[in-house]
Amino acid sequence: MLTLRDKTGWSIRRSKITMDVVLIIAGVLLGGRFGAITILTALTTGPAIQYLSQLFSQLLYGERI
């Protein structure tokens, strides 16, 4: 996820969602199952990580990423 962010210049949110969707597709192609929680997690984890990263950066270092 972070390598994708560094190489493309995308946000953490976009990189995480992209990786999750690609992995979900790979899992389904390999015969795995998924449901509503899988989709919900894939779409909310990236934004949560980006928000918390910015919050902690501000609190700890007094700066924004």
C-alpha positions as CSV (number, residue, x, y, z in Angstrom):
1,M,0.0,0.0,0.0
2,L,2.7,2.5,0.9
3,T,4.8,1.5,-2.0
4,L,1.8,2.1,-4.3
5,R,1.3,5.5,-2.7
6,D,5.0,6.4,-3.1
7,K,5.2,5.3,-6.8
8,T,1.9,6.9,-7.9
9,G,1.6,9.9,-5.6
10,W,-1.9,8.7,-4.6
11,S,-3.3,9.3,-1.1
12,I,-3.1,6.5,1.5
13,R,-6.9,6.3,1.3
14,R,-6.9,5.6,-2.5
15,S,-3.9,3.2,-2.3
16,K,-5.5,1.1,0.4
17,I,-8.9,0.9,-1.3
18,T,-7.2,0.0,-4.6
19,M,-5.2,-2.8,-2.9
20,D,-8.2,-4.1,-1.0
21,V,-10.3,-4.3,-4.2
22,V,-7.5,-6.0,-6.1
23,L,-7.1,-8.6,-3.3
24,I,-10.9,-9.2,-3.1
25,I,-11.0,-9.9,-6.8
26,A,-8.0,-12.2,-6.5
27,G,-9.7,-14.0,-3.6
28,V,-12.9,-14.5,-5.5
29,L,-11.0,-15.8,-8.6
30,L,-9.3,-18.3,-6.4
31,G,-12.6,-19.5,-5.1
32,G,-13.0,-17.5,-1.9
33,R,-16.2,-16.0,-0.5
34,F,-16.9,-12.4,0.4
35,G,-19.9,-10.5,1.8
36,A,-21.1,-7.1,2.8
37,I,-18.6,-6.8,5.7
38,T,-15.7,-7.4,3.3
39,I,-16.9,-4.6,1.0
40,L,-17.5,-2.3,4.0
41,T,-14.0,-3.0,5.4
42,A,-12.4,-2.4,2.0
43,L,-14.0,0.9,1.6
44,T,-13.5,2.3,5.1
45,T,-10.1,1.1,6.2
46,G,-8.2,3.4,3.9
47,P,-10.0,6.6,4.9
48,A,-9.7,5.7,8.6
49,I,-5.9,5.1,8.3
50,Q,-5.4,8.4,6.4
51,Y,-7.5,10.3,9.0
52,L,-5.7,8.8,12.0
53,S,-2.3,9.3,10.4
54,Q,-3.0,13.0,9.9
55,L,-4.4,13.3,13.4
56,F,-1.5,11.7,15.1
57,S,1.0,13.6,13.0
58,Q,-0.6,16.8,14.1
59,L,-0.7,15.8,17.8
60,L,2.8,14.4,17.9
61,Y,4.7,16.6,15.6
62,G,2.5,19.6,15.1
63,E,2.5,19.1,11.3
64,R,0.3,17.9,8.5
65,I,1.3,15.2,6.1
